[in-house]
Structures are given as structure tokens and as C-alpha cells.
Amino acid sequence: MKNPERLWPVLLILISLGIVVYFISVTTTRTLTGLESVLLQIFALATGLAGSFIFGQQSTRRAAREIIKPHARSAFRRLLSLYRSLSRVANILASSQDFESREDYEVMHAKLEGIVVEQLTTAGDALEDWRDIVPEDVEELYQRLSFDNPKRGRP
């Protein structure tokens, strides 16, 4: 099977069907007692319900991801733009030294550096929030950001 998480629900549903087939074959050869009939029906029902429930949960999760993905992609684009912009500001700050006094430079640099670090942290936190919804896309975005700026790594 391509998807190993689908193995259990399919297996449970197949077991349920197997119990039903066994139940039919036994009833054609002899009369079952009331207890045997009830137990076979309970086993068939329980395994069928368990398999259906697990399969339904997995299907719902996949459907929710597909609904959210387009929204996540647009948010990723905005976040990528924010990250790149802030990275440029950080690079400019690191290379600028045209101030009248060293003290003016240090004050301005400290303020801007604090703002940039705060924005980069916010962008990183937003990416981690999206990791719960679309983990593959977040990992791809981290790889793109690392490629764009190998010195910076993950936000």
C-alpha cells in the first residue's frame, strides 16, 4: 500500500467482512446458538465500525488540509516577502556606517536591530504555526529561505 496509515482501517474492514463471510458459511452448515449469533454479529459490527471510524478520521484530515492549503500558500508568500524585506534591512544595518558620531550610529543600530530581530522572530513563529497544517510546505519554505540566505538559516 502506498499509504501505511490506511492499512489499519482497511484491515479492520476486511476482518469485518471476513467475519460476515464466516458467519454466512457456518449458518449454512449448522444452526448457530443464540450466543454464537450475537458474538459473531458484535465482532463484525465492532471491527467494521472501528475501521470506518479510523478511515473517516483520516479522510476528514486530508480534506481539511486540501481546503486550507490555498490559504496557507498565500500566507507563505506574504511571509516570504516579509522575511526577505527584513533580511535586506538587517544586511543594510550591518553594512551602514555613515553617521556623524559613533553614539548616534549605535543607538539607531540597536533600535533597528531590535525591530528586525522581533519581526524575524514573528515570521519564524508564524511558520511554526503553519507547520501543524502543511508541514511539507513549511519545510520547503525553510529550504528556500536557507538557499536565499545561507548565513541566516531558519528564522
Phi, psi and omega in degrees: 000143181291320186247105184295336180289343177275352183297312184298311180296321179294318179298316179296319179293320176296321176297318178301313178296323177297319178297319179297316179298317178298316179301315180294317182293322179291320181292338177282337182264331180205168178273128179276150174286166179300318180296317179298317179299313181296315181296317179296320179293321179295315179298315180297316180295315183296313181291322178296316179295318180298314179297317179295320180297312180296316179298319178297318178300314181295319179295319179296318179298316179296318180296319179297319178298319180294328178288322185279332186308314180300323178291322180294321181297317179293322177295322176299319180298317178295318180294321177296318178298315178299314181298313180296319179298313180293327177295321177296317178300316179298320179293321178296316179300320181293332184257351183275137179213023184264072179232157183293322178226156179296326180295318177300316180299314183294321179295309180298317181297316181297317179296310181294323178297319177299318178296314182296314179299319179297315180293319178296321177296318177298317178297319177296319177296321178297319177297319179295325176298320181286340182301327179295331186267310183227074185298326181293319180293323178295317179296319177298319179294318176301319179294319178295318179294320178295324179292319180294324183218085186296338180286332189276323182071212181284145179294000000 
